[in-house]
Amino acid sequence: MSIAENLKTIEERICVACEKSERNRNEVKLIAVSKRNPFEAVLEAAEAGQILFGENRIQEAQTKIPLCPPHLHWHLIGHLQSNKARIAAAGLFRMIHSVDSEKLLLALDEHAATPLPILIQVNVSGEGSKSGCAPDEAAVLIEAANNCSQVEVHGLMTIPPFTPDPEKARAHFSSLRKLRDELQKTTGTTLPELSMGMSNDFEIAIEEGATFVRVGTDIFGKR
C-alpha cells in the first residue's frame, strides 16, 4: 500500500477509536513519525494531506526539514540531551515531547528565542531502558517550567514497554492520564496534551485520552 493509502487507513482507525470512546475526532492529532525515512517519503505524506511530523534525532531533522515544504509542522519526539538544547530550541520544532530533567528544561529556556511548547516525558512503567522522569518528579519539572520565560509546558508524554498485545499498554496510558489530572490540581497548571500511543497501540491510547498519537511504521512501512 502507498503512504497515502496507509494514512487513510490510520484515519479510519482513529475515527473508530474516537467513536468507541465517545470523543471528538478533532481532539486527536496524528504525528507521522518520519525518523529514518527519506524526505521523499515526507513529501508523499504531505501530498496526501499530512501536516504534522515527528523526528527522533536532531542531526537527522537538521538535514531533512529544510528539504521539506515550509508549511509542515515538526515535533521532536525522541530523547534530547541538554547539550543539544540550543539546536532544538532554534526554531526547528513547534513542540518538544521529551523533556525529562530540569537541566534540559532550563537549557531549552535559555536558548529559545520565542515561546517553546514542551511536554514532560514520564516513565510511568519504570522500565530501565526508557527515558523520562519518575511520576513523582513531574510536579517539580512543571513548577520549574512555570518559572521559565520561554518554555511552556502543555502536557505529558510516555512510551510504555513494547508488547504484541496492545491491551497490556492500557494501564500505562491510564496511569499517565490520571497523573495529568492530579498534576493539574496540585500545580494549578492546565495540561491539555497527552502524547501516547504508537502504531501497535494508538487505538488504546485514544480510548485512554491521548491527544497526540505517534505513528511511523503503519504509515511509512518497516525500515
N, C-alpha and C positions, 0 to 999 in steps of 0.2 A: 504494500500500500504506500501511497505517496504521503509526504508530510501533510499536505492539505487534507487528505482523507483521514489521516491519524488525528489531526486537530478536530475534525468534525466528529469523530468517534468519542474523543475526550469530552467535547462539548455535550454530547448526548449523555455521557456518563455523569457529568457534573449536574446536568439538569435532573436526571433521575435521583441522584443523591440529595439534591436540594428539595425535590418534591417529597421524597421519603421522610426527610427531617423537617418538613414544613418551613423551609427557609426560602427567601427570595433569591433568585439566581444572581442578582446584582450584588449580593453580599460576598460572593466568592470570586477571587481574582486568580486567573491561571498564569503561573510563571512557566514559560517554556525554558527548560534548563538546557542551555546550548554548550555546556562545557565539553571540550574535546571534539566538538563538531565544527567544521569549517564555516566561514562566513556565508558561503553559498547556501548552506542549509538554513541559516538565519534568514537570508533573503527569500527563500522559498516559503518559510513560515510567515514572514511579513507579507508576502504577496497574498497569502491566504487569510490575512486579516489579524494575525497575532501581533500585539504591540509590546507586551511585557516579556522580558527575557532575563534569565539568571545565569551568572557566571560564578565559578568557584575560585579561580585563581587570578590574582592581579595581573601577572605578566601576560596571560592569555587574553584577558579583557583589554589590556592596553593596545594589543595588536589587532584585535578583532573589531572592537567597537567603532574605530574610525572608518572601517571599510563598509559599515552598515548604514542604512538610511537614518538621518538625524532625528526623525520623529519617534524612533523606538525608545522605550524606557528600559533601563538596565538596573538590576538589583544585584548586589553582592551577597551570595548565599553561603559561601564557603568560609572556612576558618581564616581569620585575619590576624596576623602578627602585628604588634604595636609599631614595629619598625617600618611597616608598610602603610601606616595610617595616613601619612602625608599624601601618598599616591591615591589611596582610596577616597580621601576627602576632597580631592582636587576637581571634582565635577564629573567623574566617570559614571557615578551611580546615583540614582534617585533615593535609594534606601539601602542600608546595610543590615542584614538579618542576623549577623553572627557576633555581636558584641557580648563578651563573656567575662570582662575584667574591668576594673576601674582604670587601670593603666591604659588599656586600649581606648576606653571611653574618653579619657582626658586628652589622649593624643589626637583622636579624631576632632575633638572640640577645638584644640589648638590650631589645627591645620585647615579646618573648614572655613571657607570664606563666606558661605551662605548657609542658612539653616539646613541641617542634615538629619532627616528622619532615620531612626535606628530601631532595631528590635533587640531585646535581650535574649540571648540563646541560653536555654536552661536544659541541663542534663537531668530530665525527670526520671530516667531509668537508672541512673547511677552507673551506667556502663563505662568501664575504664577507657575504652577506645574512642569514646565520643567527647567532643568538645562541649563547652557550656558550663555555666556556673551551677552550683548546687541550688536547689529550690530555696533554701533558707538564706542564700546570699543575694537573691534577686532584688529584694527590697532596698538593700544598700546601694545597688547599682542604679536603681530607679531614682532614689533620692539624689545620688551624685549627678545623674543626668538632668534632674530638675534644677540643679545649680549651675549647669553649663550655659554658655551664651549662644552656642550654635547647634549643639546636638539636641535633638528632640526625640524622646522615647515614645514610640507609638504602640508597643505591644511586646509579645513574646514569640520565640521560635523554639522548636525542638526537633530532634531526629531520634526516633525510637530505634531499638535494636531491630535489625532486619529479621523478618520471619516470613516463610512462604504463606502462612495463614494470616491475612490482614486483620482478622478479628483480634489477634493477640496484641495488636498495636492500639486497640481501642482504649485500654486502661491508661496508656501513656498520654494519649490525646486528651482524655477526660481529666487527667491529673493536671495538664497544662492549663486547660480551661478553668478548672477550679482554682488553681494558683493565681491565674489572672484576675478572677473575680475577687479573691481575697486581697490581692495587692492593690486593686482599685480602691478598696475600702480602707486598708491600712495606710496607704501612701497618699490618698486623695488625688491620684493621677488617673486620668482617663486613658485606658489601654485598649483601643478598639481592635487591634490586629492580632491574629493568631496565625503564624506561619507553620503549617504542619501538614504532612501527607505528601507522598511521592507516588510514582507510577503504580506500585503494588497495593497501596492502601489509602489513596486520597479520598475515596468514597466514605470510608470510615471516619477520616479526619473531618470531612464536611459534616457528617452526622454529629460530630462532637464539637463543632463550632469553628472550624478553620475558615479564615478569611483569605489566606493565600495558600494555594497548593502548588507544589514544585514538581513538575512532570518533565522528565527528559527522555528516557528510553521509549515510552509509549508514543512519543511524538517523533523523535529523530531516529529511533531504532537502536539496537545494541551497537556499542562502539568496539 
